[in-house]
């Protein structure tokens, strides 16, 4: 059963110039993105900076106004509402169902509030009585493996990893249906990152958490996600179950991304093919397939004709004219 | 412990380096007796988590540690055991000699290239100035040299790019300019402090391969500071693993990954997420977090988090540091295991 269905989502920013501030162009930050998240599933949205992955997550949270497209969310079983077109007033009661885990555990917690109050705040806002709030905070601290005494201390008493646990407890306070996590472990040290990754895996098991996991680190993504959507310049180029995507990518950009990650094994050194050039500018994307100037397999058709995201097999979608004939290298 | 075969010339020898920061809350020992060698034509990877002292080491070598920090002990010998030997620790940071070393004999590449670049001047002006600071050539010659440097670091159309301002360039191109700046003084040693951490993964791969090529062509002694074990595996010849201001293990890269000696190295390797993971694979974790350098534990600094600690020995006594030029671990358990084998 689907919890979230995003269809042909677009977020464009006008570029204005001149005395009259006429629109002279558009930054197509997100340009026709479709995907779904099933109940209990973690979908990773990956890509390099400027690909639009964070913009997509902010559209889902309605932190941004959508240019066009639909964001259908099952607030009640089988009853979808379109977050993209819903008036602001009607979005507010739905907010409790979609919660956010932030990247920076130092910036996202109010330093003047006690940890217990930080975690209880969403409960308070939603009118949960004080006694119930106290019990729920106890429960949540236990859930994220923090000592009960943490509630009466300030965030500065804790390390980055512990603060991220507090942020996760706050996100889970209202039993949200969907958690949007934007780079939740990328600001953490390796030893702490491992603890948080394990915690997220535990929470997926214990609570059947549904999650949109926005990340640039393909190693972290392989550990935590069920499926992966790869974005390039505002569009999804490939969607697949995690293991299939890593073992046998279908899009040349996915292949390039996987090849670029340095594996923690010196015996694998020096065998990788490195994609040339820079990520294309979303204000001025190349015609045809946006990846064609960097693609070693590009043919004439790729320079003029933009490929659509097309189903290939069992849950796999790819947007590449040559997907069926290419035999791309994965990692194993 | 055994001798690492060293055919290359030692370009810089760090011995027992100690750096302290004094504040009202007390003294923080940021570096606590660090020793290692940098060799011409080799890459030393320095790896560790935040607060381990890897960046302070880089700043100390260049004498860029600001008050209240100061070097309290140790030597940093350029051209050790030759008639030209200079101890950087003994130089005045503002002296002519030190300024010649900084940016001249030792180049620095930052995590964020804008640290080294000004927004107000063109890329060309800045590289030309850096070139002229370290050699006595005409403006026209320096301009040609700047174009040459931009070409060397793989910037397309350097004759026109030299007129660009840094903000007109992508992150990857900017870091290439940062590398060109570091090379402007024709250094024999380059220190790169997390040079690819701020970059996208495909750009990171390009920059790492550029650094590799330049190092081989110019026989540079490269000190590469990173938190990323993948980058270490890809780039380093030798590895220094740091924890709370100490080198806890030093070894050739293959030994670090195949037969790590220090429990911290072992734990760190098991904690790294891998692109080769199986679905939903959990990671081994290290309990707790890195303590603040101001509240350094007694004995071995890693003992409160160490799954293999030997009780009072580890909590009361400090294990001997790894001597420079050798591979080994600063660890009582590793010492015992070594004795048992010998």
Interface residues (C-beta under 8 A of the other chain):
Chain A: X48 X49 X159 X160 X161 X162 X189 X190 X191 X192 X193 X194 X195 X197 X198 X201 X204 X216 X217 X218 X219 X220 X222 X223 X224 X226 X242 X243 X246 X256 X257 X258 X259 X260 X261 X262 X263 X264 X265 X266 X267 X268 X269 X270 X272 X274 X275 X276 X278 X279 X331 X332
Chain B: X49 X50 X170 X171 X172 X173 X200 X201 X202 X203 X204 X205 X206 X208 X209 X227 X228 X229 X230 X231 X232 X233 X234 X236 X253 X254 X257 X267 X268 X269 X271 X272 X273 X274 X275 X276 X277 X278 X279 X280 X281 X282 X283 X284 X285 X286 X289 X290
